[in-house]
Amino acid sequence: MTKLRYERPIISKINAGVPDKFGMKTSVETLNQIDTVPVKDILEQYGSPVFVVSEPTIRKTYEEATSAFTSRYPKVQFAWSYKTNYIDAVCRAFHKLGSWAEVVSGFEYQKALNNGVSGNEIIFNGPDKSDEDLKLAIENLSLIHIDHFDELYTILKLAETTDKRPKVAIRVNMNTGIYPQWDRFGFNYENGEAWQALNRLMYSEKVDVVGLHTHIGTYITTPNAYSVAISKLAELATSLKKKFNHAIQYIDIGGGFASKNTLKGAYLPGKDTCPTFDAYADAITGALMSANFAPNELPTLIIESGRALIDDAGYLLGTVLANKRLADGRRSTILDIGVNNLFTSFWYEHEVLPVETTTQQTEDTTLYGPLCMNIDVVRAAVQFPLLQKGDKVAIRRVGAYNMTQWMQFITFRPNVIMIDEEHNTHIIRKAETNATFEAQEVIPEYLKS
């Protein structure tokens, strides 16, 4: 018979969680399988820590999003945001479902081409497009979203060197009631800069102005802000039609939809407060339908959602390394998952769950990563069960940005695996080794001896 663990009684000050008249919740949910694949089997086969991406969840979420919009508006096109997660297998999963590519660098543009995306189904955003990037995008008839006047003048100059007419849109920033206002990118609506940019493009007669684009911010929980944005873009579009008799082909509303993660400082969990795709679709398509577009010139609605489409599909699995008592008596648990791999822990209160039930007792705990730096904190305060060295944990909703903003620091970046529709597992990015870095480093001759 296995000896039961001894759990000493504790009296602790409440620093984490929300108590009610019945006291604190003492049991914690477990996560022992992903798409029917046991978590312990994944860790045993692929090592700890390890990222897991669920293709069935990608498909389910994508279908929910597309259904919300296509049931309300006749012309809708999604474009997968490469910066959110540009592991090729993830991108191809979205392209297989019908998504275009939205990229913000020459690096991402090349990845989209290598993933088999046609040039005319690539949207090129961002403030950093080199002349070579722009030439390639022009030759491939990609949709170039102009970010500033310097880029505008460069495109007009490049247009004189090719027989391909650049297909362009401008990015517009505006006041939609969201604070802080994102005015770093694009041309401002309120001061007339956006209208001035459109006039310069139209009078040049060197490019095809095919669309209008905005991206009003990130983790937007107020769908009505999108209504304001659509109304202002529609006003620019109708002005183009009135002055130049020119109808745009699409309006790109960008992304920024919230995922079900909980932001730091939020009183309620994100899964209870995050707007649904239906709520976003109601606001956006309602504003489009109310705009003064002729029925035969209704623009295509392009959506570049990233976080809301992929967060739920990502998991990070790991292992408890040790437990310690802090100076004030609080418990701390050290995981082999650090902020170098879980970058979003700086702004989310991630849901960290034990893989197996080991105890019904919880304690106010700080979850640290393995790095030798004081800011390596996965959760500053959470009611957590008393796990021991070697116990396994799983972190939910890590599909967005962690696999693009991660960094190699002190420890290697781990394996990333995908679970396919038949519940088979595949490595989609290999764990780093010393050889990964030796291949890139060069030792000067005078240091070799």
C-alpha positions as CSV (number, residue, x, y, z in Angstrom):
1,M,0.0,0.0,0.0
2,T,1.3,3.4,-1.0
3,K,1.9,5.7,2.0
4,L,-0.3,8.8,1.8
5,R,1.3,12.2,1.6
6,Y,1.3,14.2,4.8
7,E,-0.4,17.5,4.4
8,R,0.1,19.8,7.4
9,P,-2.7,22.1,8.4
10,I,-2.2,25.7,7.4
11,I,-3.7,29.1,8.3
12,S,-2.9,31.5,5.5
13,K,-3.7,35.1,4.7
14,I,-5.7,35.4,1.5
15,N,-3.7,37.0,-1.3
16,A,-5.1,35.2,-4.3
17,G,-8.6,34.4,-5.5
18,V,-12.0,35.8,-4.6
19,P,-13.5,34.5,-1.3
20,D,-17.3,34.4,-0.7
21,K,-19.4,33.6,2.3
22,F,-18.7,29.9,1.8
23,G,-15.0,30.4,1.9
24,M,-12.3,29.7,-0.7
25,K,-12.6,27.0,-3.3
26,T,-10.4,24.2,-2.1
27,S,-10.4,21.9,-5.2
28,V,-8.6,22.6,-8.5
29,E,-9.6,21.2,-11.9
30,T,-7.1,18.9,-13.5
31,L,-6.1,18.6,-17.2
32,N,-4.9,15.1,-17.9
33,Q,-5.5,14.8,-21.6
34,I,-5.6,17.0,-24.8
35,D,-7.8,15.7,-27.6
36,T,-7.9,12.3,-25.9
37,V,-4.1,12.1,-25.8
38,P,-2.8,11.7,-22.2
39,V,-0.7,14.6,-21.1
40,K,1.8,12.3,-19.2
41,D,2.3,10.4,-22.5
42,I,3.1,13.6,-24.3
43,L,5.6,14.6,-21.7
44,E,7.2,11.2,-21.6
45,Q,7.6,11.1,-25.4
46,Y,8.6,14.8,-26.1
47,G,10.2,16.0,-22.9
48,S,9.4,18.7,-20.4
49,P,8.5,21.4,-21.0
50,V,6.6,21.0,-24.3
51,F,4.2,23.1,-26.3
52,V,1.1,21.4,-27.7
53,V,-1.1,22.8,-30.6
54,S,-4.5,21.2,-31.1
55,E,-5.6,21.1,-34.8
56,P,-9.2,20.1,-33.9
57,T,-9.4,23.2,-31.7
58,I,-8.0,25.4,-34.5
59,R,-10.7,24.1,-36.9
60,K,-13.5,24.4,-34.3
61,T,-12.6,28.0,-33.4
62,Y,-12.1,29.0,-37.0
63,E,-15.5,27.6,-38.0
64,E,-17.2,29.4,-35.2
65,A,-15.6,32.7,-36.3
66,T,-16.3,32.3,-40.0
67,S,-19.9,31.2,-39.3
68,A,-20.5,34.3,-37.1
69,F,-19.4,36.7,-39.9
70,T,-20.6,34.8,-43.1
71,S,-24.1,34.4,-41.6
72,R,-24.4,38.2,-41.3
73,Y,-22.5,39.5,-44.4
74,P,-22.2,38.1,-47.9
75,K,-18.5,38.8,-48.6
76,V,-16.0,37.8,-45.9
77,Q,-12.4,36.7,-46.1
78,F,-10.1,35.8,-43.1
79,A,-6.4,36.3,-43.3
80,W,-4.2,34.4,-40.8
81,S,-2.0,36.8,-38.7
82,Y,1.5,35.3,-39.1
83,K,3.0,37.3,-36.2
84,T,0.6,35.6,-33.8
85,N,2.1,32.2,-34.5
86,Y,4.2,31.6,-37.6
87,I,5.2,28.0,-37.1
88,D,4.6,26.6,-40.6
89,A,2.3,23.8,-39.6
90,V,0.0,26.2,-37.7
91,C,-0.1,28.6,-40.7
92,R,-0.9,25.7,-43.1
93,A,-3.7,24.5,-40.8
94,F,-5.3,27.9,-41.2
95,H,-4.7,28.1,-45.0
96,K,-6.2,24.6,-45.3
97,L,-9.4,26.1,-43.8
98,G,-9.4,28.9,-46.4
99,S,-7.5,31.6,-44.7
100,W,-5.2,34.0,-46.6
101,A,-2.0,35.3,-45.0
102,E,-1.4,38.6,-43.3
103,V,2.3,39.4,-42.8
104,V,4.3,42.3,-41.3
105,S,7.9,41.7,-42.5
106,G,9.9,40.3,-45.4
107,F,10.6,37.2,-43.3
108,E,6.9,36.5,-42.8
109,Y,6.2,37.3,-46.5
110,Q,8.7,34.6,-47.5
111,K,7.2,32.1,-45.1
112,A,3.7,32.7,-46.6
113,L,5.1,32.1,-50.1
114,N,6.9,28.9,-48.9
115,N,3.6,27.8,-47.4
116,G,2.0,27.8,-50.8
117,V,0.0,31.0,-50.4
118,S,-0.6,32.8,-53.8
119,G,0.8,36.3,-53.9
120,N,-2.6,37.8,-54.4
121,E,-3.8,36.2,-51.2
122,I,-1.0,37.8,-49.1
123,I,-1.7,41.1,-47.2
124,F,1.5,43.0,-46.4
125,N,1.2,45.2,-43.4
126,G,3.7,46.9,-41.1
127,P,6.0,49.9,-41.1
128,D,9.2,48.0,-42.2
129,K,9.0,47.0,-45.8
130,S,12.3,47.2,-47.7
131,D,12.5,48.2,-51.3
132,E,13.2,44.6,-52.1
133,D,10.2,43.5,-50.1
134,L,8.0,45.9,-51.9
135,K,9.3,44.9,-55.3
136,L,8.5,41.3,-54.6
137,A,5.0,42.2,-53.3
138,I,4.3,44.3,-56.4
139,E,5.5,41.5,-58.7
140,N,3.3,39.0,-56.9
141,L,0.2,41.3,-57.0
142,S,0.0,41.2,-53.2
143,L,-2.1,43.6,-51.2
144,I,0.2,46.3,-49.8
145,H,-1.1,48.3,-46.9
146,I,0.8,51.5,-46.8
147,D,1.8,52.7,-43.3
148,H,3.4,56.1,-43.8
149,F,4.2,58.7,-46.5
150,D,7.8,57.5,-47.0
151,E,6.5,54.1,-48.0
152,L,3.9,55.8,-50.2
153,Y,6.5,57.7,-52.1
154,T,8.7,54.6,-52.4
155,I,5.8,52.6,-53.9
156,L,5.1,55.4,-56.4
157,K,8.8,55.4,-57.4
158,L,8.9,51.6,-57.8
159,A,5.7,51.7,-59.9
160,E,7.7,53.5,-62.6
161,T,10.1,50.5,-62.9
162,T,7.6,47.7,-63.5
163,D,4.7,46.9,-65.7
164,K,2.7,45.6,-62.7
165,R,0.5,48.1,-61.1
166,P,0.9,48.0,-57.3
167,K,-2.3,47.0,-55.5
168,V,-2.4,49.2,-52.4
169,A,-4.5,50.2,-49.4
170,I,-3.8,52.6,-46.6
171,R,-3.8,51.9,-43.0
172,V,-5.9,54.4,-41.0
173,N,-5.7,55.1,-37.3
174,M,-8.5,56.9,-35.6
175,N,-10.3,57.7,-32.4
176,T,-12.8,54.9,-31.7
177,G,-13.2,55.5,-27.9
178,I,-10.4,53.0,-27.1
179,Y,-7.7,54.2,-24.8
180,P,-4.8,54.4,-25.5
181,Q,-5.5,55.3,-29.1
182,W,-3.2,53.4,-31.5
183,D,-1.8,56.2,-33.6
184,R,1.7,54.9,-34.2
185,F,0.7,53.0,-37.3
186,G,-1.0,54.3,-40.5
187,F,-2.5,57.7,-41.4
188,N,-4.7,59.6,-39.0
189,Y,-8.4,60.0,-39.9
190,E,-9.3,62.9,-37.7
191,N,-6.6,65.3,-38.9
192,G,-7.2,64.6,-42.6
193,E,-3.9,62.8,-43.1
194,A,-5.7,59.6,-44.4
195,W,-7.7,61.6,-46.9
196,Q,-4.6,63.4,-48.1
197,A,-2.8,60.0,-48.6
198,L,-5.7,58.7,-50.7
199,N,-5.7,61.8,-52.8
200,R,-2.0,61.5,-53.6
201,L,-2.4,57.9,-54.6
202,M,-5.4,58.6,-56.8
203,Y,-3.9,61.6,-58.5
204,S,-0.6,59.7,-59.2
205,E,-2.6,57.2,-61.4
206,K,0.3,54.8,-60.9
207,V,-1.3,52.4,-58.4
208,D,-4.6,50.6,-57.9
209,V,-6.2,51.7,-54.6
210,V,-8.1,48.5,-53.7
211,G,-8.9,48.8,-50.0
212,L,-8.9,50.5,-46.7
213,H,-7.4,49.1,-43.5
214,T,-7.4,49.7,-39.8
215,H,-6.3,47.9,-36.7
216,I,-7.7,49.8,-33.7
217,G,-5.8,48.0,-30.9
218,T,-5.3,44.7,-29.1
219,Y,-7.6,42.6,-26.8
220,I,-10.5,44.8,-27.6
221,T,-13.5,43.9,-25.3
222,T,-15.8,46.6,-26.6
223,P,-17.3,45.5,-30.0
224,N,-18.9,48.9,-30.6
225,A,-15.4,50.3,-31.2
226,Y,-15.3,48.4,-34.4
227,S,-18.6,49.9,-35.5
228,V,-17.0,53.4,-35.1
229,A,-14.0,52.2,-37.1
230,I,-16.1,50.8,-39.9
231,S,-18.2,54.0,-40.1
232,K,-15.1,56.1,-40.5
233,L,-13.5,53.8,-43.2
234,A,-16.9,53.8,-45.0
235,E,-16.9,57.6,-45.0
236,L,-13.5,57.5,-46.7
237,A,-14.7,55.0,-49.2
238,T,-17.8,57.0,-50.1
239,S,-15.7,60.1,-50.5
240,L,-13.4,58.3,-53.0
241,K,-16.5,57.2,-54.9
242,K,-17.9,60.7,-54.9
243,K,-14.7,62.5,-55.9
244,F,-13.0,60.0,-58.2
245,N,-15.8,57.6,-59.1
246,H,-13.7,54.9,-57.6
247,A,-15.1,52.0,-55.6
248,I,-12.8,50.1,-53.2
249,Q,-12.8,46.3,-53.3
250,Y,-12.4,45.6,-49.5
251,I,-12.4,47.0,-46.0
252,D,-9.9,45.3,-43.7
253,I,-10.9,45.7,-40.1
254,G,-7.7,44.1,-38.8
255,G,-7.9,42.0,-35.6
256,G,-7.6,42.7,-31.9
257,F,-10.4,40.4,-30.8
258,A,-9.9,39.2,-27.2
259,S,-9.2,35.6,-26.3
260,K,-10.5,33.9,-23.1
261,N,-7.3,34.6,-21.2
262,T,-7.6,36.8,-18.1
263,L,-5.7,40.1,-18.1
264,K,-3.7,41.0,-15.0
265,G,-5.7,43.1,-12.7
266,A,-9.1,41.8,-14.1
267,Y,-11.7,41.0,-11.4
268,L,-13.5,38.3,-13.4
269,P,-11.9,35.6,-15.6
270,G,-11.6,36.3,-19.3
271,K,-13.7,33.2,-20.2
272,D,-16.6,34.9,-18.6
273,T,-16.1,38.5,-20.0
274,C,-14.6,37.9,-23.4
275,P,-17.1,39.0,-26.2
276,T,-18.2,36.2,-28.5
277,F,-17.5,36.1,-32.3
278,D,-21.2,36.8,-32.7
279,A,-20.9,40.0,-30.7
280,Y,-17.9,41.2,-32.9
281,A,-19.7,40.2,-36.1
282,D,-22.9,42.0,-35.1
283,A,-21.0,45.3,-34.5
284,I,-18.8,45.1,-37.6
285,T,-21.3,43.8,-40.2
286,G,-24.1,46.0,-38.8
287,A,-22.0,49.1,-39.5
288,L,-21.0,47.9,-43.0
289,M,-24.6,47.2,-43.9
290,S,-25.7,50.6,-42.7
291,A,-23.0,52.4,-44.7
292,N,-23.8,54.1,-48.0
293,F,-22.4,51.4,-50.3
294,A,-24.3,50.6,-53.5
295,P,-25.6,47.0,-53.4
296,N,-23.5,46.1,-56.4
297,E,-20.3,47.7,-54.9
298,L,-20.4,46.1,-51.4
299,P,-16.8,45.7,-50.3
300,T,-15.4,42.4,-49.1
301,L,-14.8,42.4,-45.3
302,I,-11.3,41.1,-44.4
303,I,-10.6,40.0,-40.9
304,E,-7.0,39.5,-39.6
305,S,-7.8,37.9,-36.2
306,G,-5.0,36.0,-34.6
307,R,-5.1,35.7,-30.8
308,A,-8.8,34.8,-30.7
309,L,-8.4,32.1,-33.3
310,I,-5.3,30.3,-31.8
311,D,-5.0,31.0,-28.1
312,D,-7.4,28.2,-27.1
313,A,-5.5,25.7,-29.3
314,G,-2.2,26.1,-27.4
315,Y,-1.0,24.3,-24.3
316,L,2.3,24.4,-22.4
317,L,3.1,21.3,-20.4
318,G,5.8,21.1,-17.7
319,T,7.1,19.7,-14.4
320,V,7.5,20.8,-10.8
321,L,11.1,21.2,-10.0
322,A,10.9,22.2,-6.3
323,N,9.0,23.9,-3.5
324,K,10.2,26.7,-1.2
325,R,8.9,28.9,1.6
326,L,9.3,32.6,1.0
327,A,10.4,35.0,3.7
328,D,6.8,36.0,4.5
329,G,5.8,32.3,4.9
330,R,4.0,32.0,1.5
331,R,4.6,28.9,-0.5
332,S,6.4,29.0,-3.9
333,T,6.6,26.3,-6.5
334,I,9.3,26.3,-9.1
335,L,8.4,25.0,-12.6
336,D,10.5,24.1,-15.6
337,I,8.4,26.6,-17.5
338,G,9.8,30.2,-17.6
339,V,8.9,33.6,-19.0
340,N,11.4,33.0,-21.8
341,N,8.9,30.4,-23.2
342,L,5.7,31.9,-21.7
343,F,6.1,35.6,-22.7
344,T,2.4,36.3,-22.3
345,S,2.6,35.7,-18.5
346,F,3.7,39.3,-18.3
347,W,0.1,40.4,-19.1
348,Y,-2.1,37.4,-18.5
349,E,-3.1,35.5,-15.4
350,H,-2.7,32.1,-17.1
351,E,-4.7,29.1,-16.0
352,V,-2.2,26.6,-14.6
353,L,-3.6,23.2,-13.7
354,P,-2.2,20.0,-12.2
355,V,-2.3,17.0,-14.5
356,E,-3.4,14.6,-11.8
357,T,-5.4,15.0,-8.6
358,T,-2.9,14.8,-5.7
359,T,-4.7,16.7,-3.0
360,Q,-7.8,18.6,-2.3
361,Q,-5.8,21.2,-0.3
362,T,-4.8,24.5,-1.9
363,E,-2.5,27.3,-0.7
364,D,-1.7,30.8,-1.8
365,T,1.3,30.1,-4.0
366,T,3.7,31.9,-6.3
367,L,4.6,30.0,-9.4
368,Y,8.2,30.6,-10.5
369,G,10.1,29.5,-13.6
370,P,13.6,28.0,-13.7
371,L,15.5,31.1,-14.8
372,C,18.1,32.9,-12.7
373,M,16.2,36.2,-12.9
374,N,13.8,37.7,-10.4
375,I,11.1,38.5,-12.9
376,D,10.7,34.9,-13.9
377,V,7.2,34.6,-12.4
378,V,4.5,32.6,-14.1
379,R,1.8,33.5,-11.5
380,A,2.5,35.9,-8.7
381,A,-0.3,34.6,-6.5
382,V,-2.7,31.7,-7.2
383,Q,-4.6,29.2,-5.1
384,F,-2.8,26.1,-6.0
385,P,-2.6,22.5,-4.8
386,L,0.4,21.3,-2.9
387,L,2.3,19.6,-5.8
388,Q,5.6,17.9,-5.2
389,K,8.8,17.6,-7.2
390,G,8.1,15.6,-10.5
391,D,4.4,16.4,-10.6
392,K,3.1,17.6,-13.9
393,V,1.3,20.8,-14.8
394,A,-0.5,22.1,-17.9
395,I,-1.1,25.8,-18.9
396,R,-4.1,26.6,-21.1
397,R,-4.5,29.2,-23.8
398,V,-0.9,29.9,-24.9
399,G,-1.3,29.5,-28.6
400,A,-0.9,33.3,-29.4
401,Y,2.5,35.0,-29.4
402,N,4.4,32.7,-27.1
403,M,5.8,30.7,-30.1
404,T,6.9,33.9,-31.8
405,Q,7.9,36.1,-28.9
406,W,9.7,33.4,-26.9
407,M,13.5,33.7,-26.5
408,Q,16.4,31.5,-25.9
409,F,17.7,32.5,-22.5
410,I,19.5,30.2,-20.0
411,T,17.4,27.2,-21.3
412,F,16.6,25.9,-24.8
413,R,13.3,26.5,-26.5
414,P,11.4,23.2,-26.3
415,N,9.7,20.9,-28.7
416,V,6.4,22.0,-30.2
417,I,4.0,19.3,-31.2
418,M,0.6,19.2,-33.0
419,I,-2.3,16.9,-32.4
420,D,-4.0,16.2,-35.7
421,E,-7.7,15.5,-36.5
422,E,-7.1,11.8,-35.9
423,H,-5.5,12.5,-32.5
424,N,-2.0,11.6,-33.7
425,T,1.0,13.7,-32.5
426,H,3.6,15.3,-34.7
427,I,6.7,17.4,-33.9
428,I,6.2,20.7,-35.8
429,R,9.3,22.5,-34.3
430,K,12.2,20.6,-32.9
431,A,13.7,21.5,-29.5
432,E,16.9,23.4,-29.6
433,T,20.3,21.9,-28.7
434,N,23.8,23.2,-28.3
435,A,24.2,22.3,-32.0
436,T,21.5,24.9,-32.9
437,F,23.7,27.6,-31.6
438,E,27.1,26.2,-32.6
439,A,25.8,26.3,-36.2
440,Q,25.3,30.0,-36.0
441,E,28.3,31.1,-34.0
442,V,31.7,31.8,-35.4
443,I,34.9,31.7,-33.3
444,P,37.7,34.0,-34.4
445,E,41.0,32.1,-35.2
446,Y,42.9,33.8,-32.4
447,L,40.4,32.3,-29.8
448,K,40.6,28.8,-31.1
449,S,43.8,27.8,-29.5
